[in-house]
C-alpha cells in the first residue's frame, strides 16, 4: 500500500546541503503518477517545492530553482530531493506527496524537519 515515509532531514548551516528521501510504501498495487515534495513553515500554508511525474517531467518552486533537484528511482517508488545552498528561509517541515496515476487520490508522509541556521 502507499504510505510515504520521509528521511534525511536535519540541521545544517546556511550554504550547506541535505538530501531528502521518500519511499512510497511496500507491496504497492496501484500505479503512481506523480511524487513530490512540499514544505510548511510555522504559520504558513503548505507549498510545493518540487514534483516529478511518471514521465519524468519536473516542476519547481521559483524559490528553489537552481538549488534543489528532484529525482526518482527506476521503479518510481522512491523520490529524492537534493538541496544545495540552503538558506534560513528553507527551514520547514518537508512532506512527501504521492499521487495515483490519473487520479486525484494522494497520500502524505508525516514529514521531516529541515532547519537551516544562519
C-alpha positions as CSV (number, residue, x, y, z in Angstrom):
1,X,0.0,0.0,0.0
2,X,1.1,3.6,-0.5
3,X,2.4,5.0,2.8
4,X,5.1,7.6,2.2
5,X,8.0,7.7,4.6
6,X,10.5,10.6,4.5
7,X,14.1,10.6,5.8
8,X,17.1,12.8,5.6
9,X,16.1,16.0,7.4
10,X,18.3,17.7,9.9
11,X,20.1,20.8,11.0
12,X,22.5,22.4,8.6
13,X,24.3,25.7,8.3
14,X,23.4,28.3,5.6
15,X,25.1,27.3,2.4
16,X,25.1,23.6,3.3
17,X,23.4,20.7,1.6
18,X,20.9,17.9,2.5
19,X,19.4,15.1,0.6
20,X,15.8,14.0,1.4
21,X,14.5,10.6,0.5
22,X,10.9,9.3,0.3
23,X,9.8,5.7,0.0
24,X,6.3,5.4,-1.3
25,X,5.5,2.2,0.6
26,X,5.6,-1.6,0.2
27,X,3.6,-4.1,-2.0
28,X,2.2,-1.2,-4.0
29,X,-0.6,-2.4,-6.3
30,X,-1.6,0.9,-7.9
31,X,0.2,2.9,-10.4
32,X,1.9,6.1,-9.2
33,X,1.6,9.1,-11.5
34,X,3.4,11.8,-9.5
35,X,5.6,12.2,-6.5
36,X,6.7,15.4,-4.9
37,X,7.9,17.4,-2.0
38,X,6.0,20.1,-0.2
39,X,7.0,22.2,2.8
40,X,5.3,24.1,5.6
41,X,6.8,26.7,7.9
42,X,5.1,27.7,11.2
43,X,2.1,30.0,10.4
44,X,2.4,29.4,6.7
45,X,0.5,27.3,4.2
46,X,1.9,24.2,2.8
47,X,3.6,24.9,-0.5
48,X,5.0,22.9,-3.4
49,X,8.8,22.6,-3.5
50,X,9.3,20.2,-6.4
51,X,7.5,17.3,-8.1
52,X,8.2,14.7,-10.7
53,X,5.9,12.7,-12.9
54,X,5.9,9.2,-14.2
55,X,7.1,10.7,-17.5
56,X,10.0,12.3,-15.6
57,X,8.7,15.9,-16.1
58,X,9.6,18.1,-13.2
59,X,8.3,21.3,-11.7
60,X,10.0,23.5,-9.1
61,X,9.0,26.5,-6.9
62,X,10.8,29.6,-8.1
63,X,12.5,30.0,-4.8
64,X,14.4,26.7,-5.1
65,X,15.2,26.7,-8.9
66,X,18.9,26.2,-9.4
67,X,19.5,25.0,-5.9
68,X,17.2,21.9,-5.5
69,X,17.0,18.9,-7.7
70,X,14.3,16.2,-7.6
71,X,14.9,12.7,-8.9
72,X,13.2,9.3,-8.8
73,X,14.2,5.7,-8.8
74,X,13.6,3.5,-11.8
75,X,10.5,1.7,-10.3
76,X,9.0,5.1,-9.3
77,X,8.5,4.0,-5.7
78,X,11.1,6.4,-4.4
79,X,11.8,10.1,-4.8
80,X,14.7,12.2,-3.7
81,X,15.4,15.9,-3.1
82,X,18.9,17.2,-3.3
83,X,19.1,20.5,-1.6
84,X,22.1,22.7,-2.1
85,X,23.0,26.2,-1.0
86,X,20.4,26.0,1.7
87,X,19.1,29.3,3.2
88,X,17.4,30.0,6.5
89,X,14.2,30.6,4.7
90,X,14.2,27.0,3.6
91,X,13.6,26.0,7.2
92,X,10.4,24.0,7.3
93,X,8.8,20.6,7.6
94,X,9.2,18.8,4.3
95,X,6.4,16.4,3.3
96,X,6.4,13.7,0.6
97,X,3.3,13.5,-1.5
98,X,2.4,10.5,-3.7
99,X,-0.4,10.8,-6.2
100,X,-2.0,7.8,-8.0
101,X,-1.8,7.7,-11.8
102,X,-4.7,9.6,-13.5
103,X,-6.3,10.2,-10.1
104,X,-6.8,12.9,-7.5
105,X,-6.1,10.3,-4.8
106,X,-2.9,11.3,-3.0
107,X,-1.0,10.3,0.1
108,X,1.1,12.3,2.5
109,X,4.1,11.3,4.6
110,X,4.4,12.6,8.2
111,X,7.2,15.0,7.3
112,X,10.8,15.6,8.1
113,X,12.2,18.7,9.6
114,X,14.9,20.8,7.8
115,X,16.4,23.5,9.8
116,X,18.9,25.9,8.3
117,X,20.9,28.2,10.7
118,X,22.4,31.5,9.6
